[in-house]
Amino acid sequence: MLPFSEACERNKGPILEVLRRAFAGRSVVLEIGSGTGQHAVHFATNLPHLSWLPTERLANLATLESRINLEATPNIRAATVLDVTQKVWPARHVDAVFSANTLHIMSWVEVTAMFAGIDAVLLPGGVLCVYGPFRYHGRHTATSNEHFDAELRERDPESGIREIDEVTRLAAAHRLRLATDHDLPANNRLLEFVRSD
């Protein structure tokens, strides 16, 4: 039986509607933290003009590979190892990057490394879309997010729901401008950044 995430199944439709526009005219998407591969398969199937590169940390790669090997469409590349802290990333030049539900499970050091890595591989004019929960002016957007944040920090004090201003400042330091902040179901956001040069 393939690994399955109910959250991925619930949010893939609303995310896809944003990606249809955000990734129009793009050709190669690097997905950071592909997890079960449900997003990769769904988005690649519905956006056939894109070459989709799913990645995961080595410890989670087998889970991702199992779905990609069985359900991949022709435009999905083989699942590849990517730890955001590694110096050389598996893709050297892409015009789009996607990541869902990763920033709050990483340490801030890893979040910083992720944006530095994106800076190194994203082409001028490229687009980064990041999906997940965020805090605004120190406040959560819902009580459920506040409880989720507490659970994350109890498990790992270095993790937690990120403050939108901190993320946008970090992105700006890596030549990424927040173009649109999309409000999506279940108290999540999709941040759409554009490479400024």
C-alpha positions as CSV (number, residue, x, y, z in Angstrom):
1,M,0.0,0.0,0.0
2,L,1.3,3.4,-0.9
3,P,1.9,6.0,1.8
4,F,-1.0,8.5,2.0
5,S,-1.5,11.9,3.5
6,E,-5.1,13.1,4.0
7,A,-3.9,16.7,4.2
8,C,-2.3,16.4,0.7
9,E,-5.5,15.0,-0.6
10,R,-7.5,17.8,0.8
11,N,-5.3,20.7,-0.3
12,K,-4.1,19.6,-3.7
13,G,-7.1,21.1,-5.5
14,P,-6.8,24.6,-4.1
15,I,-3.0,24.7,-4.5
16,L,-3.3,23.5,-8.1
17,E,-5.6,26.4,-9.0
18,V,-2.9,28.9,-7.8
19,L,-0.1,26.9,-9.6
20,R,-2.0,26.9,-12.9
21,R,-1.4,30.7,-13.1
22,A,1.8,31.0,-11.1
23,F,3.6,28.3,-13.2
24,A,2.1,29.2,-16.5
25,G,5.0,29.7,-19.0
26,R,7.5,27.9,-16.7
27,S,9.2,24.7,-17.7
28,V,11.1,23.0,-14.8
29,V,9.8,22.8,-11.2
30,L,12.0,21.7,-8.3
31,E,9.8,20.5,-5.4
32,I,11.4,20.6,-2.0
33,G,10.1,18.1,0.5
34,S,7.8,16.0,-1.7
35,G,6.8,13.7,1.1
36,T,4.4,11.0,-0.1
37,G,4.6,12.2,-3.7
38,Q,0.8,12.9,-3.9
39,H,1.4,16.6,-4.8
40,A,4.0,15.8,-7.4
41,V,1.8,13.3,-9.2
42,H,-1.3,15.5,-9.0
43,F,0.4,18.7,-10.2
44,A,2.5,17.1,-12.9
45,T,-0.6,15.3,-14.2
46,N,-2.6,18.5,-14.4
47,L,0.3,20.7,-15.6
48,P,1.8,18.6,-18.3
49,H,3.9,21.5,-19.8
50,L,6.1,21.2,-16.7
51,S,9.0,18.9,-15.9
52,W,8.6,18.2,-12.2
53,L,11.5,17.2,-10.1
54,P,10.4,15.7,-6.7
55,T,13.0,15.6,-3.9
56,E,13.2,14.4,-0.3
57,R,15.8,13.9,2.4
58,L,17.5,10.5,2.2
59,A,15.6,9.1,5.3
60,N,12.3,9.7,3.5
61,L,13.3,9.0,-0.1
62,A,12.0,5.4,-0.2
63,T,8.5,6.7,0.7
64,L,8.5,9.2,-2.2
65,E,10.1,6.7,-4.7
66,S,7.3,4.1,-4.1
67,R,4.6,6.5,-5.4
68,I,6.7,8.0,-8.2
69,N,7.7,4.6,-9.5
70,L,4.1,3.5,-9.7
71,E,2.2,6.6,-10.6
72,A,4.6,9.0,-12.4
73,T,3.5,10.7,-15.6
74,P,6.1,11.2,-18.4
75,N,6.9,14.7,-17.1
76,I,7.9,13.6,-13.6
77,R,11.6,13.0,-13.1
78,A,13.0,10.3,-10.8
79,A,12.8,11.1,-7.1
80,T,16.0,12.7,-5.9
81,V,17.8,13.2,-2.6
82,L,17.8,16.8,-1.4
83,D,18.7,18.0,2.1
84,V,18.4,21.8,2.0
85,T,21.7,22.2,3.9
86,Q,23.8,20.3,1.2
87,K,26.1,22.6,-0.8
88,V,25.3,21.2,-4.2
89,W,21.6,20.8,-5.1
90,P,20.4,18.2,-7.7
91,A,19.0,20.8,-10.0
92,R,21.3,23.6,-11.2
93,H,18.9,25.8,-13.1
94,V,15.1,25.8,-12.7
95,D,12.5,28.5,-13.4
96,A,10.0,27.4,-10.6
97,V,10.3,26.0,-7.1
98,F,7.4,24.6,-5.0
99,S,7.4,23.5,-1.3
100,A,4.5,22.5,0.9
101,N,4.4,22.2,4.7
102,T,8.1,22.4,5.2
103,L,9.1,25.7,6.8
104,H,7.3,24.9,10.1
105,I,9.0,21.5,10.5
106,M,12.5,22.8,9.7
107,S,14.8,24.7,12.1
108,W,15.4,28.3,11.2
109,V,18.9,27.4,10.2
110,E,17.4,25.0,7.6
111,V,14.9,27.5,6.4
112,T,17.8,30.0,5.9
113,A,19.7,27.3,4.0
114,M,16.7,26.5,1.9
115,F,16.4,30.1,0.7
116,A,20.1,30.3,0.0
117,G,19.8,27.1,-2.1
118,I,16.9,28.5,-4.0
119,D,18.9,31.6,-4.7
120,A,21.6,29.5,-6.3
121,V,19.3,27.5,-8.6
122,L,16.3,29.7,-9.5
123,L,16.7,31.6,-12.8
124,P,16.0,35.3,-13.1
125,G,12.2,35.9,-13.3
126,G,11.6,32.5,-11.7
127,V,8.8,31.8,-9.3
128,L,8.8,30.2,-5.8
129,C,5.5,29.0,-4.3
130,V,5.5,28.0,-0.6
131,Y,2.4,26.5,1.0
132,G,1.6,26.2,4.7
133,P,0.5,28.0,7.9
134,F,2.1,31.4,8.9
135,R,1.8,33.9,11.7
136,Y,1.0,37.5,11.1
137,H,2.2,40.3,13.5
138,G,2.9,37.6,16.1
139,R,-0.6,36.1,15.9
140,H,-1.9,32.9,14.5
141,T,-4.6,32.9,11.9
142,A,-6.6,30.3,13.8
143,T,-6.8,28.6,17.2
144,S,-6.0,25.3,15.5
145,N,-2.8,26.7,14.1
146,E,-1.9,28.0,17.6
147,H,-2.3,24.4,19.0
148,F,-0.4,22.9,16.1
149,D,2.4,25.4,16.7
150,A,2.6,24.4,20.3
151,E,2.8,20.7,19.3
152,L,5.5,21.4,16.9
153,R,7.6,23.3,19.4
154,E,7.1,20.7,22.1
155,R,8.4,18.0,19.7
156,D,11.3,20.2,18.4
157,P,11.9,23.7,19.9
158,E,13.7,24.7,16.6
159,S,10.5,24.1,14.6
160,G,7.2,26.0,14.6
161,I,4.9,28.2,12.4
162,R,6.9,31.0,10.9
163,E,6.3,34.7,11.1
164,I,5.4,36.1,7.6
165,D,7.6,39.2,8.0
166,E,10.7,37.1,8.9
167,V,10.1,34.8,5.9
168,T,9.6,37.7,3.5
169,R,12.7,39.5,4.8
170,L,14.7,36.3,4.4
171,A,13.4,35.9,0.9
172,A,14.2,39.5,0.0
173,A,17.8,38.9,1.1
174,H,17.9,36.2,-1.6
175,R,16.3,38.4,-4.4
176,L,12.8,37.0,-4.0
177,R,9.9,39.5,-3.8
178,L,6.5,38.5,-2.4
179,A,4.1,38.9,-5.3
180,T,1.0,37.4,-3.8
181,D,-0.1,36.0,-0.5
182,H,-3.0,33.6,-1.3
183,D,-5.5,32.7,1.4
184,L,-6.3,28.9,1.0
185,P,-8.6,26.6,3.0
186,A,-7.8,25.1,6.4
187,N,-6.0,28.3,7.6
188,N,-3.1,27.9,5.2
189,R,-1.5,30.3,2.8
190,L,0.4,30.0,-0.4
191,L,3.1,32.6,-0.7
192,E,4.1,33.4,-4.3
193,F,7.6,35.0,-4.7
194,V,9.2,36.2,-7.9
195,R,12.9,36.3,-8.5
196,S,13.7,40.0,-8.9
197,D,16.6,39.9,-11.3
